[in-house]
Amino acid sequence: MAEQVLAVRGLDLVLDVRGARRKRGAVAMTFPPHGEPNQLFTLNGRGRLSPMHAPQLCLDVKGGNLVEGAELIFWTWKGGDSDNQAFAIDGDGFLAATASGGGGVVGATDAANESRLVAGTVPGADPLCGGPLRLCARSSANALRWDW
């Protein structure tokens, strides 16, 4: 599959690897599109979502605990069907952790208070810009919908 931008529906934001880091633990976030390789991804048949600039990494639920508020990072692929590294975009546009039965979806949240949006880091940008991505309930106001 060719590398593609994964855009937040209705906002001028895309999935981004913070700081274009190439090492394990890089933060998954949203950021305005700039076309660099840390905003281009592939999604393979096993649900592995990998950035073009660091294909050895993939989207990962930190610590492997598929619960609301769990932080999303980029980590080396563990091989096989690692539950915390498998994602799919469903028919409603949610990027769901497939092992969670589709209940846990990618959203921009604050772990201490799920209803509060994460503060932005770019002046004049959307409040979600630069905030870390976390798992949240699909019914949450912070659940993001995505478009390839």
N, C-alpha and C positions, 0 to 999 in steps of 0.2 A: 504494500500500500504506500502511496506517495505521502510525503509529509504535508500536513495541513494545519491551518490555524484553527483553534477551538475557541470560538467567540461566545461571550456572554450575550444571550438573546436580549435585544433592546437597549444594550449599553455599548459604549465605545471602549470595551475591555475584552481582553483575551487571556487565556491561560498562559502563564509565564513562569519560568524558573528564576527565582529571585537572584539578581546579580549575575545571571548566566553561569552560575556555579556548575562545576562538573563533578563535584564530590558528593558522596552519600550524605544525606541530611539536608540537601538544598530545599528551601521552602517553596511550596506550590502557592502561587498567588495570582491575582488578576492585575493587569497593567494595560495602559493604552497600547494599541498595536504599533510596532515599529519595524516589523519584518525581519528581525534578526532570528538566527536559528534557535534561540532559547524560547521562541514562541511558535515553533513548528513541531508537530507531533505525528507519530504513527500510532495506530491502534490495531494490534494484531488479533487473530482469531481467539486467543486465550484471554483477551481483555487487558493485555499489557500496553499501557500508554507511555510511550518513550519520547523524550525530546530529541530533535535532530542533532543538536550540538553535543549531546552526551548520551548516545544510544545504549550505553551500558546501564543507564538508570531507567527507572520506570516509576510512575505514580504509585505511592505506597501509603497505607494507613499506618502512621507511626505507632510502633509497638504491637501492631497486629490486632489491636482491640477494636472491633467494629462497633463502636458505640457513638451516640451523639456527642459532638464536641471533640472527637478524635482528630488530631492534626494530620494534614496531608503533606507529605514530603516526597522527595525523589530519592530512591534507594536502589541498590543493585538488585537485579532480578534474582529471586531465590530459586528459580527453576520450577518446572511442573506447573501445577495449578495452585499457586499461592493465593489463598483466600483474600489476603489484605492487599494484593497487587492486581486484582481483576476488576475491571470497570467496563461498563457498557452505556451507550447513550440510548435511552429508551424512546418510545414513540412520542412521549410528551416533552422530550428534550432534556430530561434530567440525566446527569452523569452519575450513574448508580454504582455502588460497590456491589458487585453481583453476588457475593457470598452473603450479603445481608438480606437477601431475598428482595432486593430492590427498594427496601425501606430506607436505607442509609444513602443519601445523595450528597453530592458536593455542593457546599454552600459557603458563604462568607459569614463567619460568626465569631463571637468572642466567647471563649470557653467559660468565663465567669458569669456571663449574662447573655444567654443565647438570643435574646430579643434585641440586643444592642448591636448595631452595625459597627464593623471595625473602622477605626479612624483612617482616613486617607493619608497618603504620603506625598502626593503630587499636588501643589497649589492649584486650585480651580478644578481639580479632577473629581470624578465621582467618588463618594465616600467609601466605596468598596475597593478603590484602587490601592494596590499594594498590601492589602490585608491578607493574612494567611488564610488558606482554605481549610475547611474542616468538614467532617461528616455532620449532617443534620437530617432531620425528618423531612420527607418530601412535602409535608403540610406546613413546614416552617416558612415564615416570611423571608428568611435568608437563603432558602434553597434556590440555587441558580439554575436556569435553563440555558442550554448550550446549542450552538449550531456549528457544524463543520463547514 
